[in-house]
Amino acid sequence: MIITDTHTHLYSESFEVDQEQMISRALQVGVSRFFVPAIDSTYSEAMYALERNYPKLVFLMTGVHPTHVKEDYEDELEHVKKALESRTFVAIGEIGIDLYWDRTTLKQQQDAFRTQIQLAKHYQLPIVIHCREAFDEVFEILEEEKSEDLFGIFHCFTGTIEQAHQAISYNMKLGIGGVVTFKNGKIDQFLSQIDLKHIVLETDAPYLAPVPYRGKRNESAYIIEVLKKLSFIYEESEENIAKITTQNSRDIFKV
C-alpha cells in the first residue's frame, strides 16, 4: 500500500532533532511520497537538503506562504521566480490568503496570490492553496484566473459542501487531513457526498495532528489516522482509499 502525504513541512524546526526517525516512522506505515510546500526564502536551503537526502521520496514546491507576505513580499516573489528559472518543482505552494493572523496585508496577499497563480500557469504547474478565514477572497481570485491551465489542491479544506463544490469547479482537489478526525471538524458530515476522485490526503505536519494525537506535534506517519477516518466515511478499504488518493496526487503533480 502506497500512501501519499501531499502536504508536509518535513524541514520544519519542529523536526530538527528527529527528522530521520520521523521519516522512518512514516515509511513504516506505508507513506512513501512526501510533497513539501514552501513558506519563504529562508527555508529554501533546508528544503533542498531534504531533497538531496531523500531524492526518491521528497518532492518540492516553491512559493510564498500568505502569512509571510510582508513589506518585502516582492523580493520574496523574485526569489520564487529565480528558483523556477534554475530548477524544477512539482507545484507552486503554499500560496493563497490568510486573514486569521493579519487582515492589514490583504492587498499584498492578493497581489502575491495572483502573481504566483500566473507563474504556475506559465510553468504549467499546479497550485497548492492556503485559505484561512478567506474563502470569498480566494474564490474571487480563482474566478478571475480560472482556465484549463489552472489546477491544483485546496490544502487543508475546512469549508462547507457548497465551498467544496466551488473549489472543485476550479479544478482543485480537496486536501483532507487531521481536521476530518476532529469532533467539531464538520467536513466529516458531508465528505461522503464528494467523489473520492476529488480527494487527496495530507498531514500539514507539524501542524493539525489528527485524533488521537490532537494538540501534539503532527508527523507524516499520523496520516494513517486520516486514512482510517476516510475508510469509515466512504465505506471503502484503507488500501483502496490509499490507491485512489495516490493516483489523484499523481494526476495533480505529474509524478
HELIX and SHEET records of a PDB file:
HELIX    1   1 GLU A   13  PHE A   15  5                                   3    
HELIX    2   2 GLN A   19  GLN A   28  1                                  10    
HELIX    3   3 SER A   41  TYR A   43  5                                   3    
HELIX    4   4 SER A   44  ASN A   53  1                                  10    
HELIX    5   5 PRO A   66  HIS A   68  5                                   3    
HELIX    6   6 TYR A   73  SER A   86  1                                  14    
HELIX    7   7 LEU A  106  TYR A  123  1                                  18    
HELIX    8   8 PHE A  135  GLU A  145  1                                  11    
HELIX    9   9 ILE A  161  SER A  169  1                                   9    
HELIX   10  10 GLY A  178  THR A  181  5                                   4    
HELIX   11  11 ILE A  187  GLN A  189  5                                   3    
HELIX   12  12 LEU A  191  GLN A  193  5                                   3    
HELIX   13  13 LEU A  196  HIS A  198  5                                   3    
HELIX   14  14 SER A  220  TYR A  222  5                                   3    
HELIX   15  15 ILE A  223  TYR A  234  1                                  12    
HELIX   16  16 GLU A  238  PHE A  253  1                                  16    
SHEET    1   A 8 ILE A   3  ASP A   5  0                                        
SHEET    2   A 8 VAL A  31  VAL A  36  1                                        
SHEET    3   A 8 VAL A  58  THR A  62  1                                        
SHEET    4   A 8 ALA A  91  ASP A  98  1                                        
SHEET    5   A 8 ILE A 127  ARG A 132  1                                        
SHEET    6   A 8 GLY A 152  PHE A 154  1                                        
SHEET    7   A 8 MET A 172  ILE A 176  1                                        
SHEET    8   A 8 ILE A 199  LEU A 201  1                                        
END                                                                             
